[in-house]
């Protein structure tokens, strides 16, 4: 804990702010959950009413810098899109459901046989490209160690020549000391 009065005051203030921010974030989460439930139920009017309160709460939280303004904008766009999809879906479902059922009943066998043959040929093509890639990587792998070995040989020669020069230098210094 802090010893200075200003630090103690700052800690108290930050704790109060943290609790307020926590409650507002919790409120945002509950509002978004209620909106999600309304969209799943399919109640357009209820969802649109909840959406207006959610947008208002997101804007308020963003203005107080509880959440980032871009975060609020992304959430609002997501909710509006979900509401617009909910409005469009029922009209499309009524029109397409009889057609889809009749197609699946009439042609299930022809679709399966038609899709099996191209899939095998593409798998064979993928297998040949993978084996070709493996062969090419194997050839490059064998070349690299050879160059590393050559590099090691040259470094050992250099170290051997350095060792011989150091021996000569030590011999010279030993003769100088004797004189």
N, C-alpha and C positions, 0 to 999 in steps of 0.2 A: 504494500500500500504506500501511497505517496506521503511525504512528510510536509511538503510545502502547501500552504493554504490554496493557492491558485490551482495546483495540480489536483488537490482533493475536490475542489469545486468543479473542475473540468471533468473529472471522473464521474461525479454525480450527474452532471449535465449529459454526458455521453450515454450513461445508463438509461436516463429518462428518454432520450431520443431513440435509443435502440428499442426500447419497449414500445414506443409509439409506432416506429417503422415496422416492427414485428406484427403489431395488430393490424396495420393497414395492409401489409402483404398477405396476411391471413384472410382478410376480408376480400382481397382481390381473388385469391384462390377459391374461396367459397362461391363468389359470384360467377367465376368461370365454370365451376362445377355445376351450378344450377343452370347455366346457359347450355352446357353440354347435355344435361338431362332433358331439358326442354326440346333440344334439337333431336335427340334420340326418340322422344315420344312423338314427335311430328307436330307439335303445337306451334304453329307459325306466329300467332299473336303473342303468346306468352314468351316465345323466344325473342321476338322483336322488342318487347318491353324490357326484358332482362338485358338485351344487348345495349339498349340506351343507357341503362344504369352501369353496365360494365364499362362502356366507353367513357362515361363521365368519371368513374372511379379511376380508370387508367390515366386519363388526362390530369386529374387532380394529383395522383401519385407522381406522375412525371414532372409536373410543375413544382412540386415540393422536393424533387430530386430523390425520391425514395427508390424509384426505378429509373432506368435510363430512358430518355425520350424515344430512342430507336426501338428499345424493347417494347415500350407501350404501343408504338406504331405497328410493329410486327404482330403483336397480339390482337390489336383492333382489326387489322387486315385479315388475319386468320379467322376471327369470329364472323366478320362480315361475309367472307367467302363461304363459310360453313352455312350461314343463313341463306345466302343466295342459292347454294346448291340444294338446300332443303326445299326451297320454293320451286325449283326446276325439276327435281327428281320425280315427284308423284305424277306429273303430266307425262313424262317419258315412260314410266313403268306401265301405265295403263295401255299405252299404244303398243309397246314392244313385247309384252309378256305372251300374248297368244302366238306371235310369230316365232319366238324363240323356242317355245315348247313344241311346235309342229316340226321345226327343223331338227331338233335333237331326236325326236321319235323316228323320223323318216331316214336319216342318214348317219347313224352312229358307226356302222361297219365300214363304209367307204372312206370316211375320214381317217380312221385308224390305220387302214392299209395304205392309204396314200401318204401318210406322214411317216410310216416306218421305213420305207425304202430310202428317201433322201437322208434321213438321219444316219443310217448306216454308212452311206457314202461319205458324208461329212466327217463322221468319226474316223473313217479310214484315212481321209485326207489329213485330218489333224494328227493322226498317229504317224503318218509318214513325215510330216513336217517336224514333229517332235523328235523322231529318230534322226533326221537330218541335222537338227540343231544339236543333238547330243554328240553326234559324230564330229561336227565342226568344233564344239567346245573341247572334246577330247584331244583333237589335233593341236589346238592352241595351248592346252594345258601341258602337253609334252614339250613344247618349245620353251615355255617360260622357265622351268627348272634348269634347263641346259644353260640359259643365259645367266641365271643366278649362280650356277656352279662356276662359270667362267669368271664372273665378277668376284667370287670368293677367292679364286686362284690368284687373281691380280692383287687383291688386298693382302694375301699372305706373302706374296713376293715383296710388296712394299714394306710390310712389317719386318720381314727378314733383312732387307737392306738397311732399315732404320736401326735394327739391332746390331748389325755389324758396324755401322758408323758410331754408335754409342760405345761399343767395345774399343774402337780405335781411339775415341776421345778420352776414355778412361785410362787407356794405356799411356797416352801423351801426358795427361795430368800426373800420372804416377811417376813418370820419368822426370818431369819438371820438379816435383817435390824432392826427389832424390838429389837433384843437382843443387 
